[in-house]
Amino acid sequence: MRIQTQRRFWPRALTAAVALLFSAMINPDAGRAQGQAFQSGAPHLRLVWARVADHNGELGSVECAEFSPDGRHIATATKYSNEIAVWRVADGARVWNQKVEQEVKRVMFSPDGKMLAAGGEDDLLRIFNAGDGKLLNSYRHTSAIDSLRWSPDGKLLAAGEESGKIRLWQMPAGKELKVVDVGAEAAVNEIDFSSDGQFMTAIGNKREIRVWRVADMTIARTLKDKDDLPTISIRISADGRFVAAGGQGGHIFVWNFADGTLAKKINFTGRKIETVCFTPDGQHLLFAGHDQHIRVLRVSDWASVFLSEPVDNMEYLSFSRNGSFLVSAHQDGIVRLWVWMFGDINIQNRQNPGGAFRNLLPTLRGADARFANCEMLFVEPSNDPMNPDIPHKLTWRHSHPSQVKGLVEAGFDAVGLTSNVTYPVSALLKTLPVLQQAGIPFTGSGRNLAEARRPVIIERKGVKIGFQQWTSIFWHIGHAATETTPGVSTVKIHTSYQPHRRINEMPGGPPTVVTIPDAEELAHFTSDIRALRQKVDIVVASLQYGISSSTEVADYQRTLARAAIDAGADIVIGHGPHMLQPVEVYKGKPVFLSLGNFVFDWPKMKEKQDGLMARAVIRDRKLAGVSFVPLRRDADNNPILLDPNTGAGADMIKQLRELGAEGGATLKVKGKEVIVAGIDGEISRAARK
């Protein structure tokens, strides 16, 4: 049975804050994450802010809007006020602007974010300092500049002219390398490079699209349609699979990039398409123009999955590099910013590893930072029953290296790699380069103790966030890292058993279990947190601990959680029990004793389906509030967010309240999320500011 969910769970756009998402355990087994949101996985756009860029109002027009590589700024080009401007994404404030004599048609940040190129009707290609708007250089063209695009490595800047030619400039030297004749009857409307920089394509009004090899600028292929319809906008998907173009009459064309064959031809509106744009993961195609809507197509089947609210006619769409935000440029002179709307993770045996997260991608992408506990190693699993992946865990299988694609597609910024299955060290040593090559930082494991105790520090909107993970669940031989050997970062626990208080009169009474952290390792643990506290604004402590498959909290779980907060942690997230455990607040800081499971493909975990996706909001470099949404894996073993007001979602909140009856946090259901009360500057207050 598939669990139905509501459309939105975190409806507010906290543009001046940083949003973090935390998952419980991830374990994917060879294959699944594609793009669906909360309601049957449909993507969603929500307006964050709108600003007047062309001060001629309805007589004005914003011709182009592009994100800086770090996603913190947007540059705009205007038709009637003749301005280049840079805006801050966080609050929509204008950082700087430069006015020129004639219409500005295109602006484009260099890949390193240091320069901003602009071109328009006055035949000049201008290069500005992106930070302060100072003019660095200008280069004369023979006609108006209608399009711009930097090569991915920033060494080439292509400028398309109204005359049907493209001039290639070597940057930053500003040397003209080549003039390419597009053969167009009119302007070169759009240029794009493939993500590997090997190919360049452009659209003119000759009703065909040419693809050049960048190395020698010879034509690799020509894209066209039998109906010979004029096209205006073009984009290559980041994964290099497709080229999409839109144009007159409302037609959208999609070609297979590899061989130039037409993959799809669509017409929804019958009205001019000014702009097309793929999501950075290549899962969706967006387009807009003269019908006053942004439309979203799902690439897997080209189905229409989203239609925006009506807005004025659009000239341009562009995504931030991480896929969290979309910017749209409009003929009414306005630029609009839109937001494009975890337990333990184990991914195994999936043909499409990313599919594991398909129901949650918009939520994941809506966050500024995403962290999860990665309960798996990426290494070829053994097929020999006499040589199991983990000698003392006979049914366990590691995840094939191909499964890391699931984490990449879901957009995780960091993972914890410290658990009882991060073993043996030979498999760990093969896993570390897989994560490094995938660009996913990890904490809690390493080639030696220093690396295993190294945190991950990321910066979002000027806020530094530190993640560090430790485990108290590990094998006693060759598992813990030492100064010279690989392994995991540990906090050893001593266990003792006290006889039942009535043992003399009631033989067989259950003993009291006492668990105490090792004094020396506890000291290292708190020292790590204090050191991290000095480097970042927010400290997230992730702990692999507890009793597997139990809702009962071991004494040492609270001891470690509170020691972490006393040492400077802002948030404590627990993993390991594979079950939900209470949410608590200690000294105004949240403690998730166990987030449960998230994606978990190991057959033994099929029945343990419940978990939490937690969110923290940071404002003014401080924790402003914490909330969460319950989730459960469906019949396909993919997690789906639940409505905490009804059904299974409400049952899970009731369970959490019962588990936390003594000392648990007050949990307040607000809309489609659950607010953890008692946190300094709760989300409910922060959102009203």
C-alpha atoms as one frame of an Amber mdcrd trajectory, in Angstrom:
protein
   0.000   0.000   0.000   1.362   3.397  -0.967   1.003   6.085   1.675  -0.591
   9.273   0.352   0.773  12.555   1.600  -0.037  16.238   1.495   1.513  18.707
  -0.852   3.687  20.938   1.326   5.191  20.497   4.774   7.490  23.501   5.189
   5.565  26.259   3.383   7.522  29.310   4.479  10.427  30.740   2.518  12.995
  31.719   5.160  15.186  33.656   2.741  17.213  35.428   5.398  17.936  32.200
   7.222  19.804  28.979   6.627  17.774  25.762   6.579  19.383  22.431   7.460
  17.848  19.024   6.883  18.932  15.941   8.817  18.074  12.359   7.980  18.202
   9.223  10.017  19.982   6.192   8.556  20.669   5.815   4.861  21.498   2.400
   3.448  20.925   2.010  -0.329  21.780  -1.415  -1.925  22.792  -1.401  -5.618
  20.407   1.099  -7.194  17.431   4.386  -6.726  16.193   9.321  -6.384  14.216
  11.097  -8.936  12.150  14.190  -8.667   8.861  14.152  -6.906   7.589  16.386
  -4.145   5.079  15.890  -1.364   1.987  15.091  -3.353   2.740  12.001  -5.396
   6.156  13.580  -5.792   5.130  16.604  -7.874   7.709  19.438  -7.972   6.682
  22.858  -6.803   7.771  26.479  -7.146   7.068  29.002  -4.417   7.660  32.720
  -4.854  10.254  34.098  -2.430  10.531  37.718  -3.520   9.968  40.044  -6.476
  11.938  43.217  -7.213  11.577  45.990  -9.777  14.665  45.834 -11.981  13.503
  48.016 -14.873  12.057  51.196 -13.383   9.938  51.884 -16.442   7.416  49.545
 -14.835   5.105  47.856 -17.312   6.901  49.660 -20.127  10.156  48.068 -18.971
  11.528  44.585 -19.389  14.099  42.391 -17.678  15.869  40.595 -20.531  18.051
  38.252 -18.492  18.696  37.108 -14.899  21.539  34.800 -13.854  22.825  33.402
 -10.532  26.383  33.762  -9.324  28.166  30.393  -9.040  27.810  30.371  -5.238
  24.086  31.142  -5.499  24.289  34.247  -3.298  23.635  36.864  -5.987  21.574
  37.427  -9.115  22.555  39.683 -12.012  19.931  41.308 -14.240  19.924  43.059
 -17.610  17.166  45.515 -18.528  15.756  46.769 -21.802  14.532  50.289 -21.115
  16.338  51.465 -18.014  19.564  50.162 -19.635  20.984  48.789 -16.388  23.195
  45.989 -15.188  22.395  45.206 -11.562  23.403  42.652  -8.947  20.937  41.564
  -6.249  21.437  39.652  -3.008  19.475  36.384  -2.960  19.001  36.348   0.827
  16.844  39.474   0.985  16.490  40.835  -2.561  18.581  43.908  -1.804  20.366
  45.533  -4.727  24.145  45.362  -4.214  25.240  47.529  -7.156  24.094  48.725
 -10.560  25.629  50.313 -13.649  23.700  52.300 -16.244  24.699  52.318 -19.925
  23.418  54.188 -22.978  21.328  51.460 -24.622  19.458  48.232 -23.879  21.319
  45.494 -22.005  20.369  42.058 -23.302  22.558  39.587 -21.445  24.581  39.289
 -18.229  26.631  36.276 -17.161  28.884  35.577 -14.152  32.236  33.938 -14.811
  32.480  30.382 -13.401  34.727  31.594 -10.560  32.228  34.344  -9.696  34.813
  37.131  -9.929  33.661  38.760 -13.176  30.329  39.695 -14.700  30.026  39.981
 -18.486  27.304  42.127 -20.064  26.307  42.915 -23.626  23.552  44.693 -25.508
  22.524  47.170 -28.177  25.580  49.438 -28.010  27.869  46.717 -29.517  30.090
  46.634 -26.412  31.039  43.564 -24.405  31.681  44.837 -20.879  33.486  43.002
 -18.086  32.751  44.140 -14.523  34.160  43.197 -11.163  31.271  41.081  -9.847
  31.815  42.213  -6.276  31.634  45.993  -6.632  30.559  46.687 -10.226  33.802
  48.344 -11.272  34.290  48.236 -15.059  37.401  46.158 -15.808  37.384  46.065
 -19.623  35.202  46.555 -22.680  35.480  45.056 -26.161  33.902  46.376 -29.350
  31.709  44.141 -31.510  30.464  44.868 -35.031  26.787  44.652 -34.052  24.543
  44.360 -31.009  25.203  41.490 -28.562  22.164  39.268 -28.047  23.650  36.317
 -26.136  26.529  35.427 -23.810  27.922  32.248 -22.296  31.127  31.343 -20.454
  32.717  27.962 -21.028  32.605  25.832 -17.845  36.331  26.367 -17.184  36.024
  30.141 -17.616  38.681  30.289 -20.339  36.269  31.204 -23.140  33.515  33.782
 -23.343  31.167  33.411 -26.311  29.193  36.460 -27.424  26.451  36.109 -30.015
  25.720  39.058 -32.289  22.639  40.370 -33.963  24.540  39.859 -37.241  24.477
  36.071 -36.857  28.076  35.679 -35.672  29.638  34.441 -32.436  32.878  35.959
 -31.196  34.996  33.798 -28.924  37.130  35.657 -26.415  40.007  34.191 -24.443
  39.555  35.185 -20.822  40.716  36.871 -18.709  43.203  38.142 -21.314  40.394
  39.547 -23.481  41.940  38.223 -26.701  39.582  37.562 -29.619  40.235  33.985
 -30.743  37.690  33.284 -33.448  34.551  34.473 -35.185  32.009  31.736 -35.877
  29.324  32.287 -38.512  26.112  30.723 -37.272  24.584  31.212 -40.674  21.534
  32.772 -39.114  19.297  35.170 -40.961  19.176  37.286 -37.821  20.436  37.438
 -34.248  22.172  34.658 -32.322  19.509  34.410 -29.653  21.149  31.920 -27.305
  24.423  30.077 -26.720  25.191  27.146 -24.443  28.148  24.904 -23.630  27.976
  21.252 -22.620  28.884  20.761 -18.951  32.218  19.144 -19.920  33.088  22.134
 -22.118  33.672  20.012 -25.213  30.712  21.300 -27.238  29.017  24.627 -27.914
  25.610  25.148 -29.437  23.682  28.221 -30.535  20.292  29.256 -31.867  19.609
  31.783 -34.575  16.684  32.284 -36.880  17.848  29.915 -39.616  15.571  27.355
 -38.012  18.333  24.921 -37.205  20.700  24.463 -34.305  24.375  23.824 -34.815
  26.673  22.030 -32.393  30.409  22.767 -32.575  33.410  20.952 -31.151  35.083
  23.565 -28.983  38.593  22.208 -29.615  38.587  23.206 -33.305  35.124  24.805
 -33.730  34.124  22.326 -36.435  30.448  21.393 -36.683  29.714  18.148 -34.842
  26.028  17.936 -35.760  22.995  19.960 -36.779  19.649  19.752 -34.987  16.399
  20.560 -36.771  12.815  19.470 -37.288  10.897  18.637 -40.442   8.451  21.467
 -39.745  11.317  23.984 -39.878   9.957  26.106 -37.031  12.018  29.083 -35.738
  13.539  28.696 -32.265  14.619  31.330 -29.740  16.036  29.665 -26.610  18.289
  26.639 -26.118  19.817  24.686 -23.216  21.871  21.508 -22.875  20.998  19.369
 -19.861  23.794  19.143 -17.269  24.005  15.375 -17.718  24.568  15.869 -21.468
  21.596  13.739 -22.529  19.367  16.320 -24.159  19.227  19.651 -25.964  15.966
  21.554 -25.561  14.789  24.538 -27.593  11.693  26.698 -27.561  10.356  29.240
 -29.987   7.527  30.678 -32.009   4.116  29.060 -31.858   4.649  27.491 -28.437
   6.727  24.562 -29.649   9.282  22.795 -27.431  11.826  20.594 -29.178  14.047
  18.081 -27.376  16.884  16.294 -29.164  19.124  13.464 -28.015  22.465  15.202
 -27.728  24.529  12.115 -28.563  23.139  11.576 -32.060  20.958  14.599 -32.801
  17.726  12.644 -33.168  14.500  14.350 -32.122  13.370  12.865 -28.795  10.213
  14.908 -28.228   8.178  17.718 -29.714   5.571  19.362 -27.496   3.177  22.276
 -27.707   1.121  23.206 -24.640   0.304  26.851 -25.207   0.417  27.829 -28.862
   2.191  30.989 -27.709   5.802  32.082 -28.070   8.338  30.322 -25.820  11.048
  32.772 -24.790  13.104  30.580 -22.454  13.831  26.948 -21.602  15.830  25.633
 -18.653  16.778  22.216 -17.249  17.058  21.589 -13.511  20.729  21.016 -12.587
  20.086  17.302 -12.052  18.524  16.970 -15.505  15.289  15.506 -14.114  12.981
  18.352 -15.183  12.637  20.835 -18.027  11.074  24.244 -17.398   9.860  26.699
 -20.015   8.013  30.003 -20.147   7.119  32.863 -22.463   3.967  34.647 -23.462
   1.337  32.547 -21.677   2.200  33.921 -18.185   3.066  30.576 -16.562   6.181
  28.582 -15.743   5.621  25.011 -16.860   7.554  21.972 -15.638   8.004  18.729
 -17.579   9.345  15.518 -16.058  12.153  14.336 -18.322  11.582  10.610 -17.705
   8.240  10.643 -19.551   7.849  14.319 -20.628   4.689  14.593 -18.540   3.564
  18.037 -17.388   3.913  18.016 -13.589   3.620  21.648 -12.507   2.073  24.936
 -13.649   2.955  28.129 -11.779   0.578  30.836 -10.709  -0.013  33.447 -13.456
   2.749  36.050 -13.720   3.721  38.476 -16.442   5.277  37.307 -19.712   8.777
  35.929 -19.173  12.036  36.497 -21.026  14.435  34.253 -19.108  14.700  31.418
 -16.573  17.801  30.213 -14.742  18.567  27.861 -11.830  21.083  28.291  -9.058
  23.879  25.771  -9.392  22.627  23.629  -6.473  19.077  23.570  -7.831  17.491
  25.204  -4.776  16.310  28.412  -6.477  14.953  29.584  -9.822  15.036  33.169
 -11.072  12.679  34.529 -13.718  12.971  37.750 -15.751   9.735  39.429 -16.824
   8.479  41.904 -19.385   6.822  43.969 -16.636  10.278  44.994 -15.398  10.284
  42.622 -12.419  12.765  39.910 -11.456  11.306  37.098  -9.331  13.050  34.547
  -7.117  11.419  31.155  -6.599  12.345  28.282  -4.297  12.302  24.828  -5.945
  10.583  22.785  -3.755  15.860  12.482   6.427  17.001   8.391   9.798  19.753
   6.212   8.574  20.522   5.614   4.899  21.467   2.355   3.219  21.071   1.999
  -0.554  21.486  -1.440  -2.090  20.754  -3.324  -5.314  18.974  -0.496  -7.106
  19.150   0.041 -10.844  18.527   3.739 -10.214  20.153   4.620  -6.855  18.737
   8.143  -6.901  15.196   6.803  -7.056  15.392   6.057  -3.340  14.841   9.769
  -2.684  12.446  10.560  -5.505   9.582  11.518  -3.188  11.753  13.933  -1.204
  13.943  15.727  -3.745  12.102  19.072  -3.694  12.335  19.114   0.101  16.019
  18.240   0.031  16.724  20.883  -2.589  14.821  23.477  -0.630  17.379  23.262
   2.163  20.673  25.107   2.280  22.527  22.125   3.736  21.730  18.417   3.947
  23.348  15.850   6.280  22.640  12.170   6.811  24.081   9.145   8.568  25.456
   6.836   5.862  25.188   3.312   7.219  27.034   1.539   4.426  30.341   1.176
   2.640  30.709   1.529  -1.111  32.599  -1.571  -2.187  31.906  -4.581  -4.402
  29.818  -6.931  -2.200  30.929 -10.512  -1.763  28.995 -13.343  -3.414  30.916
 -16.018  -1.511  29.038 -17.252   1.605  32.356 -18.468   2.979  33.779 -14.956
   2.726  31.052 -12.550   3.983  31.420  -8.785   3.779  31.596  -8.574   7.592
  32.823 -11.787   9.253  30.797 -11.337  12.439  27.661 -10.102  10.595  27.018
 -12.903   8.143  23.911 -11.577   6.377  25.227  -8.056   5.834  26.164  -6.930
   2.327  28.059  -3.793   1.434  26.737  -1.446  -1.268  28.240  -1.431  -4.734
  30.204   1.780  -5.520  27.589   2.682  -8.137  25.109   3.309  -5.326  26.860
   6.530  -4.346  24.932   8.123  -7.216  21.899   8.105  -4.935  23.585  10.439
  -2.464  24.835  12.659  -5.279  21.422  12.969  -6.916  19.774  13.712  -3.573
  22.262  16.538  -3.042  23.691  15.597   0.347  26.331  18.101   1.423  27.926
  15.797   4.001  27.461  12.363   5.533  28.450  10.611   8.712  30.406   7.428
   7.980  30.732   5.985  11.467  28.772   2.855  12.320  29.024  -0.794  13.236
  29.016  -1.727   9.520  31.893   0.613   8.641  34.009  -2.533   8.696  36.451
  -4.077   7.833  39.013  -1.359   7.267  39.922  -2.828   3.860  36.383  -1.990
   2.688  36.521   1.412   4.390  39.720   2.303   2.530  38.003   1.503  -0.780
  34.966   3.586   0.189  36.731   6.829   1.074  37.892   7.578  -2.508  34.400
   6.735  -3.831  32.896   9.466  -1.646  35.736  11.867  -2.424  35.335  11.385
  -6.169  31.591  11.923  -5.788  32.296  15.217  -4.010  30.596  14.197  -0.748
  32.523  15.152   2.412  32.375  12.668   5.284  33.070  12.679   8.996  33.739
   9.951  11.536  35.987   7.642   9.494  39.448   7.984   8.087  42.839   6.558
   7.209  43.973   7.369  10.738  42.570   8.825  13.945  43.251  12.434  12.963
  41.211  12.039   9.774  38.449  10.100  11.537  38.093  12.924  14.087  38.040
  15.593  11.396  34.736  17.500  11.103  33.064  18.683   7.919  32.648  22.453
   7.756  30.432  24.039   5.133  29.381  27.651   4.659  25.955  28.810   3.537
  24.901  32.461   3.252  27.869  33.473   5.370  27.069  30.956   8.126  29.633
  28.276   8.957  28.160  24.926   9.997  30.288  22.135  11.473  29.285  18.452
  11.381  31.119  15.778  13.340  30.235  12.155  14.049  31.312   9.502  16.571
  30.176   5.944  17.278  29.805   3.881  20.431  28.768   0.812  18.395  31.869
  -0.867  16.967  33.722  -4.175  16.819  36.431  -4.628  19.412  39.122  -5.709
  16.938  40.499  -3.440  14.209  37.502  -1.126  14.003  38.463   1.995  15.963
  40.961   4.276  14.250  44.368   4.801  15.846  47.117   7.309  15.177  48.542
   5.005  12.497  45.670   2.735  11.394  42.330   3.408   9.651  38.945   3.098
  11.270  36.183   5.068  12.949  36.022   7.773  15.596  34.761   6.198  18.801
  33.458   6.922  22.284  33.881   3.630  24.111  31.192   2.656  26.626  31.616
   0.466  29.719  28.668  -1.756  30.643  27.947  -3.283  34.035  24.979  -5.164
  35.473  23.600  -4.546  38.946  21.501  -7.325  40.495  17.816  -6.700  40.847
  17.089  -4.921  44.141  14.931  -7.865  45.265  17.314 -10.572  44.075  17.402
 -12.229  47.527  13.683 -12.829  47.592  12.978 -12.981  43.833  15.580 -15.024
  41.960  15.806 -14.295  38.262  14.757 -10.652  38.538  16.164  -8.598  35.650
  19.369  -6.706  36.409  19.816  -2.963  36.071  22.079  -2.151  33.133  24.561
   0.651  33.791  26.395   2.229  30.853  29.183   4.760  31.377  31.365   6.453
  28.730  35.084   5.795  28.970  36.595   8.826  30.713  39.507   9.281  28.297
  37.420   8.936  25.137  34.695  11.168  26.588  37.382  13.805  27.133  38.484
  13.508  23.480  34.831  13.731  22.408  34.137  16.957  24.294  37.523  18.360
  23.253  36.603  17.799  19.589  33.362  19.715  20.058  35.019  22.612  21.856
  37.598  22.868  19.071  34.891  22.850  16.408  32.905  25.451  18.359  35.785
  27.912  17.841  35.679  27.496  14.048  31.978  27.649  13.192  28.689  29.344
  14.004  26.652  26.145  14.410  27.880  22.762  15.703  25.981  19.586  14.778
  27.002  16.496  16.766  25.995  13.184  15.207  26.123  10.067  17.406  25.895
   6.422  16.356  24.814   4.705  19.562  22.026   2.932  21.400  20.462  -0.524
  21.272  19.463  -1.807  17.835  15.715  -2.271  17.233  14.821  -0.763  20.615
  12.861   2.313  21.629  14.499   2.138  25.060  17.155   4.788  25.644  20.406
   3.562  27.166  21.769   5.765  29.972  24.900   6.694  28.061  22.909   8.104
  25.105  21.696  10.989  27.253  25.103  11.289  28.921  26.814  11.785  25.551
  24.099  14.072  24.167  24.231  16.388  27.172  28.032  16.339  27.277  28.008
  17.409  23.631  25.744  20.371  24.370  27.743  21.330  27.469  30.840  21.382
  25.240  29.201  23.665  22.690  27.003  21.623  20.334  23.862  23.340  19.058
  22.111  20.203  17.797  22.504  16.511  18.634  21.190  13.890  16.223  21.241
  10.205  17.113  21.408   7.129  14.892  21.763   3.425  15.481  18.611   2.048
  17.157  16.729   1.996  13.796  13.655   2.947  15.805  12.155   6.249  16.906
  13.261   7.467  20.328  12.232  10.622  22.234  12.989  14.153  21.124  14.345
  16.156  24.046  15.575  19.662  24.802  18.585  20.271  27.026  19.621  23.826
  27.918  17.541  25.141  25.011  19.201  22.809  22.474  17.450  19.948  20.622
  18.389  16.303  21.065  17.001  13.762  18.596  17.901  10.575  20.484  17.144
   8.494  17.390  15.772   9.630  14.041  14.911   6.058  13.040  15.408   4.884
   9.452  15.287   6.838   6.223  16.252   4.805   3.153  17.204   1.292   4.242
  17.415  -1.542   1.717  18.928  -4.251   3.900  16.203  -6.961   4.001  16.380
  -7.226   7.810  15.256  -3.586   8.045  12.230  -3.926   5.756   9.829  -3.839
   8.708  11.493  -0.879  10.423  10.005   1.750   8.148   9.604   4.834  10.339
  11.864   7.846  10.604  12.007  11.593  10.938  13.244  14.326   8.655  14.393
  17.125  10.921  14.930  20.753   9.965  16.889  23.434  11.772  16.689  27.116
  10.881  19.639  29.403  11.537  19.131  33.144  11.771  21.750  35.744  12.693
  24.260  32.882  13.025  22.220  31.274  15.806  19.772  28.404  16.002  16.335
  29.949  15.430  14.209  26.827  15.684  13.830  23.128  14.971  10.997  21.126
  13.451  10.480  17.744  11.849   8.142  15.740   9.641   7.478  12.001  10.099
   8.217   9.688   7.194   7.617   6.065   6.300   8.892   3.847   3.490   6.285
   2.814   0.938   5.768  -0.471  -0.916   8.769   0.322  -3.120  10.880   0.963
  -0.003  11.090   4.691  -0.792  10.463   7.174   2.049   7.415   9.438   1.864
   6.677  12.389   4.139   3.531  12.018   6.237   0.985  14.521   7.462   1.423
  14.716  11.274  -2.249  15.671  11.647  -3.795  12.445  10.378  -3.301   8.727
   9.834   0.124   7.143  10.171   1.785  10.520  10.667  -0.425  11.376  13.637
   0.188   7.892  15.087   3.948   8.451  14.963   3.648  11.792  16.781   1.500
  10.120  19.434   4.195   7.443  19.818   6.933  10.063  20.195   4.928  11.860
  22.893   4.421   8.609  24.764   8.112   7.711  24.501   9.001  11.164  25.819
   6.360  11.251  28.557   9.102  11.701  31.144  11.486  14.463  30.107  10.623
  14.635  26.425  10.236  17.906  24.533   6.857  19.511  23.962   5.899  18.760
  20.354   3.516  21.189  18.648   1.905  20.243  15.334   1.792  23.374  13.208
   0.455  22.906   9.696   2.314  19.994   8.144   5.321  20.049  10.467   6.020
  19.431  14.151   7.709  22.230  16.092  10.079  21.283  18.906   9.172  23.744
  21.647  11.692  25.237  24.030  14.371  26.034  21.449  15.848  29.522  21.575
  14.016  31.564  18.912  11.615  28.869  17.740  10.782  28.739  14.024   7.300
  30.016  14.723   8.778  33.246  16.091  11.590  33.500  13.564   9.234  33.148
  10.639   7.237  36.183  11.757  10.246  38.495  11.707
